[in-house]
Every structure is written in C-alpha cells, then in structure tokens.
Amino acid sequence: MAYLISEEAQDLLQDVKNFCEKEVKEPCKEFDVSGEWPKEIYEKAFEQGYQALEVPEEYGGPGLSRVDVAALIEQMAIADAGFATTISASGLALKPVLIAGSEAQKERVCELVLEGGLGAFCLTEPGAGSDAGAGKTTAVKDGDSYVLNGRKCFITNGGVAAFYCVTAMTDKTKGVKGMSMFLIEAGTPGLSTGKEENKMGIRTSNTCDVVLEDVRIPASNLIGEEGKGFSIAMKTLDQARTWMGCIAAGIAQRGIDEAISYGKERIQFGNPVIKNQGLQFKVADMQIKTETARQMVAHALTRMDLGLTYTMESAIAKCYASDIAMEVASEAIQIFGGYGYSREYPVEKLLRDAKIFQIFEGTNEIQRIVIANNIIGR
Amino acid sequence: MELLVCIKQVPDDSVEISLDPVSKTPALQGVTPVVNAFDTYALEMAARLKEAHGGEITVVSIGGEDVKNSLKNCLAVGADNAYLVKEEAAFSHDPAGIAKTLKKAIGEIEKDRGKPFDLIFCGKESTDYASSQVGLFLGEESSLPVAANVISVEPVEGGIKLKQETEEGYRVMEAALPCVVTIQKPNYDPRYPTIKSKMAARKKEITELSPIENLESQFKVLQILEPPKRAAGVKIKGDNIQEAVTEAMSVMTKARIF
C-alpha cells in the first residue's frame, strides 16, 4: 500500500528510490554517528532538485500535486529521516512567502531554492516554544529599513540556509498582534548562527541558534503586513505539520521493512521468527498504524490541494503519524531482540529519529489542543 | 558529432529470476523493466562526449509500448531524441535479426533527421540474454568498423581514439568514422535523472518506426534452463590437521581439480 499518485510521480518515485538507496541510506549511517551535516550528500540531492519539490510550477517548480510530493518525501524518510527533514524544512521556510509574500519575494525565494539553496523558518526562541507569542525578538522600523535583534533557537537548517523567514515583534504592546514576519537572506550583516545542537535523532539535519544583532534589512523584506506575523506563522505550521506526518510515516515504514526482512532471516527454534503468530500480529499492527497515518497525511494534503480547510486534518496527521512512528520503531526493535538495541543494526536509530516528530512544529499536546478546538469550538 | 545509442529494455538485473514451473520461461511478472546496464554506460559515455565536444544524442530501441518508458528515462539523462521500432515480438529475434532491424531503423532515422550518425554505441552485452553479438552483427550488416569492449572514446583528427578492455589489459586504437562501438563499464557511473530532466523527458515525443516483416531467425531457442543449484559441500572431520589435509587432498584429486 502506498500513496495513490500520478503516473509521472510513480516514475519519479523509482528514481528517488534508486537515488536514496545508493546515495542516502548507507552513507547517512556514518553521519548519524558523527552528527556532521553531510554536505556532499545534500549537494547531490540538490542536483536532483529535491529541495525544489514544493516550488509552485509558475515559479519554476515541477508542478506535482502535494500527494505526489509526499510519496517522494516518504521515500527520502525511509532512507534517512534527517535527510528528509532538511529537504522538507526548506519547504517549510518557503511557506510564509508563498502564503503572504509579495510577487518579488516569491520569485526571489523560489529562485534561491531552485539554485540549490535551503530555507530556514525561525519562530522558536529560548523562552517562546509552544507559547510562540512570547517571542522577544524585535524589529524596529528605521526609514526604509527594519532593524532586527534577538535570538532564535532549534532552527532546522539554521547554519546552512540561503534564506530565513523570521518572526519579530514590531509592537510589543499588542502581543501576538504585534508580531511580524521578515525575509532575511544569508550573508546579511548581523545575522549569525550560534550553538549547533547535538541531537538525539535526525542527526543528519542541521539545528542551531540563529542570532540577530542589528540586522538591517530593506522594509520591502516585510512578509505581508505588520502585525500579521503570528497569523502567517500559524498558517505556515498548519500546512507544514502534515509534511512532518509524512516523514514520520516514512520512519514507521522503514521499521516495518527492517522488521520483516530480519524476521525472515532470524532463525530460532529451527524456524524464522516471523513464522510465530505473535510476531505476525505485531507486524500487522505496525502496518495498520502506518497505513492509517499515511492515508491521513494524504487526506490532509488532498484538502490543501482542493482549497478546503485542513487545520484539523493536518494536526491529526502530524500527531498520529509521529505517535505511531514511536510505537512502530519500538516494536521493530522488539522484533530484532537484543540486536535491535545495538547500534550495529538499523532500528534503534528509528526510535531516536521518531521522537522529535512528537515535539517540533507544535508538540503533540498542542496538536490535541488544535484538534479539540476544531471540534468543541471555543 | 551525431551519436546514436542502441537501447535494450531488460528485467531489473538486481532481482533473482526463476523459471515459471508451467511455461518453463523466465517468470518476469512484477520485475521492473530497466535499461540494460551496459546501454546506460554507453549513454553516459555518449553524454560526456556530447558535453565536451558538442553534437546530439539519439536513442533507439526495439519493443512494445512499455519500452517508451525506458526511452524516456534515456531522454532524462542526456539523450535528445528517441525512436522506437514497434515490435512486440522483439524477444523472439536472434541477435542477427535485431541487428538487421536496427540497420533498417538507423537508415530511417538518418533520413528523418537529415544527417548520418558518426558514432553508434551499443552496450557490450545485455544483462538478460547476454549474447554480446548485436553490436558486432550491426557493424557487419552496415559494413562499418566495430570495436568491442570499449571503455573510452575521444575524437581525434579524422576519427576517434578508442580504449578497449582486453583479457590482458587495454588496447588503444583509432578508427575512422562512422563506426560502431560496444561499451564495457567505464570507471564512472551513469548520472541520475533529475526531477526537472525527468519531467521534461516525459513530455517529449518518441517517434515510432516499423519493424521488418516476417523476419526469420537463424536459430531458435529450444529450452531455457536454470543454473544448477549449488550442491551441498563436503565436511571434512579429521582428528588432526594431517588427517584433515590428507582427506581434503584426496577429495580434490578425485574431483580432478589437479
């Protein structure tokens, strides 16, 4: 079972599978240990154009439906979730501009991405996680410019991005209504990156602090209007969440694949362990969960493509897929027995990779608040 | 330079294939069709030649509608034009028949494009039936020089310089153009199709050509056999090294290894 995708996406899926099998899956193992950002692997991926999958057709993108793209991203996640996160986080950073940016901004960021640049979405701050409105970064209008100061943390692609979409307070007195969104290109004086996180999982992705010290940008780099930053950020996350669900489902799929191939190989009591109905039921449950998660991802994406509402569906997809990715990864380890706990084997990494998906782009507790608000009403 | 690469679609060679117990023919259901690996090396070599010295690359294949997908994959990794000789029964032809069909196709393509080919590439063999003969027959049919097992080509004054892999090492030679080369794996890998090149390739037209009617084979396949299953080994259990070695030597002597 898989996503129902167009013929051209099926064709591309074969290519992505082939590329990831040879260039991502095995090579990423080494970087999972070292925590180093595998620049060479990413450069090959940029040649393939993976970072530009979400660029709209009118700006030079491939013009695939969201479900088509999901099938490709899942394939990347099966190979390595950190790799897929890097690619997808670039799509995340495109969204504020695509949602609210000017024509010139859209053209510029799409151009950067098509050239092989990544984006970084900068919302979280040390004191503003789930409470994103508590951000302390400021943007002060000064003639034709804004001057930004503050510190963002846990920023995916922070150290490797070509452009940043940054939230900052333009009017502290108004709370979330005083937040605005800005586009900052890499190399702008005053923008630097701080500590790189030594993470539990998705270790092939780059996560670090982004520091803004008197960063002066043209006023035309304001995305949308002043005071709309929080709303743009929430709309961005509404869409982006489903993609995290997509990667989480990919982690779960890898768990199933590994568990089945090991279960057929491992002989105990004279038979492959997968012959035990106890393990067959485990695999069936893993499949039930993964396929359900995948189809929830597809449903949320189809709603986006059709222009329908998707806030709740996106939250369900992200929340459910990441919860079951943890369960499926854990069961995959169980099927491997003692070997599953060893770093020599591929499944312990899945559990480490899966955990973050319950946390970032809105914790699963926040997702449940979103879902509850959607059905109970305020 | 005008370059032609002859392409064969084969079952994915990374999958182990067994015989269908009833029909006694290879069971290919569910095996992904791919471009023959040696043809992908040939195409990559042609693409590098084109990038360095200019020209155009045409690919041609023989087969049914599904082969168009393989040709589109070629268009995504360097080929400019693609032609398909529409022949559902391509698999029933012997290598000489395939070469005759290719010769006819080449004449038609040259007429269609208004210019002759300078260099014709074939893989040195296919990964399915591995006859290694099509390129050689094609040279013979077309009265062109042929060089087999080539790992590099480079244009020189009045022709091309070729590096051929032999059992002992390499042979470097020059040939006048036009000529046919069959390609051995060079020391690089074929490029991956990019998302963009694949999307563009899917939109390109593939020109269909007609096969030779009532093409006769010079030989026919009587039976296809699976390679024998590896027999169980002999376990030698001597009490000491001397005994074990003596027994091992006697087993090998009986098997006429020496």
Boltz contact constraints between the chains, C-beta under 6 A:
constraints:
  - contact:
      token1: [A, 8]
      token2: [B, 202]
      max_distance: 6.0
  - contact:
      token1: [A, 12]
      token2: [B, 198]
      max_distance: 6.0
  - contact:
      token1: [A, 15]
      token2: [B, 193]
      max_distance: 6.0
  - contact:
      token1: [A, 19]
      token2: [B, 192]
      max_distance: 6.0
  - contact:
      token1: [A, 48]
      token2: [B, 194]
      max_distance: 6.0
  - contact:
      token1: [A, 49]
      token2: [B, 194]
      max_distance: 6.0
  - contact:
      token1: [A, 49]
      token2: [B, 195]
      max_distance: 6.0
  - contact:
      token1: [A, 49]
      token2: [B, 196]
      max_distance: 6.0
  - contact:
      token1: [A, 62]
      token2: [B, 195]
      max_distance: 6.0
  - contact:
      token1: [A, 62]
      token2: [B, 199]
      max_distance: 6.0
